[in-house]
Amino acid sequence: MATILVTGGAGFVGSHLARGLRRERTQDRVVALDNLRRRGAELNIPRLREAGVEFLHGDIRNPEDLDEAGPVDLIVECSAEPSVLAGYDASPRYLVNTNLGGTVNCLEHARKHAAAILFLSTSRVYPVAPLNAAAYIEEETRFALTDDQAMPGLSARGVSEAFPLEGTRSLYGATKLCSELLLREYLEMYSLRGVVNRCGLLTGPWQMGKVDQGVVVLWAARHIYGGPLQYIGYGGQGKQVRDLLHVDDLLRLILYQIDHLDALSGEIFNVGGGAAVSVSLRELTALCQEITGNAIDIGSEPSNRPADIPIYITDHSRVTKRTGWIPQRGVRDTLEEICAWIRDNREALAPILS
Ligand SMILES: NC(=O)c1ccc[n+]([C@@H]2O[C@H](COP(=O)([O-])OP(=O)(O)OC[C@H]3O[C@@H](n4cnc5c(N)ncnc54)[C@H](O)[C@@H]3O)[C@@H](O)[C@H]2O)c1
């Protein structure tokens, strides 16, 4: 029997992975540690317990809290301040102490127990200015990358791991990149095993979407509860594009990585739905209208938000080649599932999503 510690285990991704790991790896003990900073994370505690996951109320900024989890064989590091806007209009102290200092504590915990570590990083490690310089055309409902890109690691398929890292990327992205670097040093110096997954936009039910993070759920929730929405930046037309990855698809990849840690250790992968699972805000609005039957007014703010980019698509060719993993969930079915989840839990979710 192995013990798996999922940090940020009451969050959207952490709770989904913790429950899935418990379900699929029946011999393993799964512990979810979370300080419940994210609003709505507390709703996941009964769901974790129902699934047989142990919940530990703790903070990765405190090494003693990690010690409470005891010896572990694997850490899945999902705790974070996950907003790219964090630190812009307030102190970045929490962001840095959690996303960097806290990750170092997780690495130390891994070193102490010779545990493996899977790190949830982000596409935001790629710098903003080169992403903004991507060549794209404006179609009727979205921006679309062209195939004649000057930047290495960029094509109509999206951004690959070969994209240059020189430039600034937001403090969120910087704390994640620093953590990646430290993780790789820990793997090398202490002969640990680990993998870095640079995730694009993740979504699915039980994501507590808010204005600065979790846009797909926010969009769906506004169409159900009402409330303001705005197309912000790049002319305010809602043509910015992201690829989505359903958290179930991420779980399949994580399960594979756990089973193949020796072969994959040290790898860094771009993980996302790819071009086939991409959507613009405008298209998201149309889908939300269709699925919920509600149309709402959407405002327009032409000027860009800091660190924003017009289009991000994950080129996941590398991880697909190495593991055979391919995202299976599409935009529409993911959105339908999210809308059904909100409707089924309308009252409980109202204080958080409405
Ligand atoms: N959701 C996405 O689209 C996305 C995309 C790329 C990367 N990621 C990464 O995936 C991971 C999970 O993100 P998420 O979407 O589940 O976010 P989330 O906010 O739902 O989950 C993060 C959890 O970490 C907890 N947490 C925050 N600070 C903590 C601390 N100091 N100690 C212990 N727990 C703490 C929060 O309470 C929350 O439950 C993060 O590392 C994030 O950066 C997410």
The ligand as an SDF file (V2000), in Angstrom:
LIG
                    3D

 44 48  0  0  0  0  0  0  0  0999 V2000
   -7.5000   25.5110  -13.1680 N   0  0  0  0  0  0  0  0  0  0  0  0
   -6.7060   25.7730  -14.1650 C   0  0  0  0  0  0  0  0  0  0  0  0
   -7.1700   26.1840  -15.2480 O   0  0  0  0  0  0  0  0  0  0  0  0
   -5.2160   25.5530  -14.0480 C   0  0  0  0  0  0  0  0  0  0  0  0
   -4.4300   25.7100  -15.1800 C   0  0  0  0  0  0  0  0  0  0  0  0
   -3.0590   25.4960  -15.0840 C   0  0  0  0  0  0  0  0  0  0  0  0
   -2.5020   25.1320  -13.8830 C   0  0  0  0  0  0  0  0  0  0  0  0
   -3.2900   24.9840  -12.7910 N   0  0  0  0  0  0  0  0  0  0  0  0
   -2.6590   24.5970  -11.5290 C   0  0  0  0  0  0  0  0  0  0  0  0
   -3.3340   23.4750  -11.0260 O   0  0  0  0  0  0  0  0  0  0  0  0
   -3.3080   23.5150   -9.6120 C   0  0  0  0  0  0  0  0  0  0  0  0
   -4.7170   23.3750   -9.0770 C   0  0  0  0  0  0  0  0  0  0  0  0
   -5.4850   24.5040   -9.4850 O   0  0  0  0  0  0  0  0  0  0  0  0
   -7.0490   24.5700   -9.2450 P   0  0  0  0  0  0  0  0  0  0  0  0
   -7.6640   25.0330  -10.4930 O   0  0  0  0  0  0  0  0  0  0  0  0
   -7.5010   23.3170   -8.6280 O   0  0  0  0  0  0  0  0  0  0  0  0
   -7.1400   25.7470   -8.1970 O   0  0  0  0  0  0  0  0  0  0  0  0
   -8.0100   25.7730   -6.8410 P   0  0  0  0  0  0  0  0  0  0  0  0
   -7.9000   27.1590   -6.3180 O   0  0  0  0  0  0  0  0  0  0  0  0
   -9.3470   25.2150   -7.0680 O   0  0  0  0  0  0  0  0  0  0  0  0
   -7.2070   24.7590   -5.9210 O   0  0  0  0  0  0  0  0  0  0  0  0
   -6.0470   25.1280   -5.2160 C   0  0  0  0  0  0  0  0  0  0  0  0
   -6.2570   24.6920   -3.7850 C   0  0  0  0  0  0  0  0  0  0  0  0
   -5.0860   25.0230   -3.0530 O   0  0  0  0  0  0  0  0  0  0  0  0
   -5.4870   25.4670   -1.7770 C   0  0  0  0  0  0  0  0  0  0  0  0
   -4.4170   26.2940   -1.2190 N   0  0  0  0  0  0  0  0  0  0  0  0
   -4.0730   27.5670   -1.5450 C   0  0  0  0  0  0  0  0  0  0  0  0
   -3.0380   27.9630   -0.7930 N   0  0  0  0  0  0  0  0  0  0  0  0
   -2.7080   26.9070   -0.0020 C   0  0  0  0  0  0  0  0  0  0  0  0
   -1.7220   26.7170    0.9920 C   0  0  0  0  0  0  0  0  0  0  0  0
   -0.8570   27.6840    1.3170 N   0  0  0  0  0  0  0  0  0  0  0  0
   -1.6820   25.5380    1.6350 N   0  0  0  0  0  0  0  0  0  0  0  0
   -2.5680   24.5420    1.3380 C   0  0  0  0  0  0  0  0  0  0  0  0
   -3.5220   24.6710    0.4130 N   0  0  0  0  0  0  0  0  0  0  0  0
   -3.5840   25.8430   -0.2640 C   0  0  0  0  0  0  0  0  0  0  0  0
   -6.7770   26.2480   -2.0140 C   0  0  0  0  0  0  0  0  0  0  0  0
   -7.5750   26.3290   -0.8580 O   0  0  0  0  0  0  0  0  0  0  0  0
   -7.4270   25.4180   -3.1150 C   0  0  0  0  0  0  0  0  0  0  0  0
   -8.3430   24.4870   -2.5770 O   0  0  0  0  0  0  0  0  0  0  0  0
   -2.6220   24.8110   -9.2300 C   0  0  0  0  0  0  0  0  0  0  0  0
   -1.2700   24.5570   -8.9890 O   0  0  0  0  0  0  0  0  0  0  0  0
   -2.7740   25.6530  -10.4520 C   0  0  0  0  0  0  0  0  0  0  0  0
   -1.7590   26.6270  -10.5290 O   0  0  0  0  0  0  0  0  0  0  0  0
   -4.6390   25.1790  -12.8470 C   0  0  0  0  0  0  0  0  0  0  0  0
  1  2  1  0
  2  3  2  0
  2  4  1  0
  4  5  1  0
  4 44  2  0
  5  6  2  0
  6  7  1  0
  7  8  2  0
  8  9  1  0
  8 44  1  0
  9 10  1  0
  9 42  1  0
 10 11  1  0
 11 12  1  0
 11 40  1  0
 12 13  1  0
 13 14  1  0
 14 15  2  0
 14 16  1  0
 14 17  1  0
 17 18  1  0
 18 19  2  0
 18 20  1  0
 18 21  1  0
 21 22  1  0
 22 23  1  0
 23 24  1  0
 23 38  1  0
 24 25  1  0
 25 26  1  0
 25 36  1  0
 26 27  1  0
 26 35  1  0
 27 28  2  0
 28 29  1  0
 29 30  1  0
 29 35  2  0
 30 31  1  0
 30 32  2  0
 32 33  1  0
 33 34  2  0
 34 35  1  0
 36 37  1  0
 36 38  1  0
 38 39  1  0
 40 41  1  0
 40 42  1  0
 42 43  1  0
M  CHG  2   8   1  16  -1
M  END
$$$$
